[in-house]
Amino acid sequence: MPKITKNVKKSLIGIMICLLFVVLLICANYLSMLLISPTEKASTSLSSNSLSVYAISLARSPTSLGAESLASDYRKIGSGGFVLEEEDGFHVISSAYLNKSDAELVKNSIEQNQNIQASIIEFSVPQISVSLSLDSEEKKVLQKALNAHENAYRLLFDIALSLDTNVYNEISARLAINSAFSEINTIVSDYKILFDEVEALNTFTEALDNLANNLQKLCSGITITSGQTLSSLVKYRYCEILQADKVLCENFNVS
């Protein structure tokens, strides 16, 4: 009889401990609900980063057709060969650098080693501004999207530089290109989950779709000119991205 009593007591103590544990969990959950306030939207102004790059021009033509004819040859030897329209004509752009001193070094090297009279063009991308009612998560996602073009340029610039300096071979460069596409595509996908139906952002959404498509074409190896090198193609695509970003920023602000 005493043994039975002891077993009953042990069982009751075990049950009480379990009940106490359940009560504590319920209380903890209730307290966490009280402490975590619901996310509220607030009027928010966001801007992309402004950006200036220094593009190296290898040739200039008064017509786009003339510049394109020159560009197709340059693409086969590693130049980006992007045709950029400026006030003084159409320039064949080889590459674009964040630091002017780097651009000067490359320009001088081209002139000395390839007997080409090169020049440097400062290419500026202004800010794009958006004012909307946003919660904290929307703010974070939209800010990343606003800087997606700049981010893509920086990623591709590093890949092109690594190719030209033999840090990457073609296989490792293509893996890096796929990684860059994945990173940008994630930013675009997250943005579209939250903002795809926001009519005021339609133009921006279209620009992000074009950015993702641009990188997808780079992953697929779609060339601009037959015989174009991978280094040339990466440079062409990042120049194309910079140009698209500049057009977007000059023509689109939401407030």
C-alpha positions, 0 to 999 in steps of 0.5 A, spaced: 500 500 500 505 505 501 508 503 494 502 504 491 501 511 494 508 513 492 507 511 485 501 516 485 504 521 488 510 521 483 504 521 478 501 527 481 507 531 481 509 529 474 502 531 471 503 538 475 510 539 472 507 538 465 501 543 467 506 548 470 510 548 463 504 549 459 501 555 463 508 558 462 508 557 455 502 560 454 504 566 459 510 567 455 506 567 448 501 572 451 507 576 453 510 576 446 504 578 443 503 584 448 511 586 446 511 585 439 507 591 436 503 590 429 507 593 423 504 600 421 505 603 415 508 610 415 509 616 409 516 614 407 521 617 402 526 613 399 532 615 394 537 610 390 544 612 390 547 617 385 552 614 381 558 617 377 563 612 372 568 614 368 567 611 361 573 610 356 571 611 349 575 608 343 572 612 337 567 617 336 562 617 329 557 622 327 552 617 326 550 611 330 551 606 324 558 608 323 560 607 331 556 600 331 561 598 325 567 600 329 564 597 335 563 590 332 570 590 331 572 592 338 568 587 341 572 581 338 578 583 342 575 584 349 572 591 348 565 592 351 563 596 344 557 599 347 555 605 343 553 611 347 550 617 344 553 624 347 553 631 344 559 631 340 557 624 337 556 617 338 562 614 342 564 606 342 565 605 350 570 600 352 569 599 359 567 604 365 570 605 372 568 608 378 575 611 380 577 616 375 584 614 376 583 607 374 580 610 368 586 614 366 591 608 367 587 604 363 586 609 357 594 611 358 595 603 357 591 603 351 594 609 348 601 606 349 600 599 347 594 599 342 596 606 338 589 608 339 587 615 341 582 614 347 578 619 351 574 619 358 567 620 358 564 622 365 557 618 365 552 620 371 546 617 373 542 621 378 538 619 384 531 616 383 526 618 389 520 614 391 515 617 396 510 612 399 506 609 405 510 603 407 511 598 413 518 596 415 519 590 410 516 594 404 521 599 406 527 594 406 525 591 399 524 597 396 530 600 398 534 594 395 530 595 388 532 602 387 539 600 388 539 594 383 541 597 377 548 600 381 548 593 384 548 589 378 553 594 375 558 593 380 557 585 380 559 585 373 564 590 373 568 585 378 567 579 373 570 583 367 576 586 371 577 579 374 577 576 367 581 581 364 586 580 370 586 572 369 583 572 376 577 568 373 577 563 367 571 563 363 568 557 367 569 561 373 567 567 370 560 564 368 559 561 375 560 568 377 555 571 372 550 566 374 551 568 381 550 575 380 543 574 376 541 570 382 542 575 387 539 581 382 533 576 381 532 575 388 531 582 389 527 583 383 522 577 385 522 580 392 520 587 390 514 584 385 511 580 391 510 587 395 509 592 389 507 588 383 500 591 383 502 598 385 500 602 379 505 608 381 511 604 380 509 600 373 515 604 370 520 602 375 517 595 375 518 594 368 525 597 368 527 591 374 524 586 369 528 589 363 534 588 368 533 581 370 532 579 363 539 583 361 542 579 366 538 572 364 541 574 356 548 574 359 547 568 363 545 565 356 551 567 352 547 571 347 552 575 344 551 582 340 556 581 335 559 574 332 566 572 335 565 577 341 569 575 347 566 574 354 569 579 357 567 584 352 560 581 353 560 583 360 562 590 359 557 591 354 551 588 359 554 593 364 554 599 360 547 597 357 545 597 365 548 604 366 544 607 360 538 604 362 538 606 369 540 613 367 534 614 363 529 611 368 532 616 373 531 622 369 524 620 367 521 617 373 520 619 380 514 618 385 511 622 390 
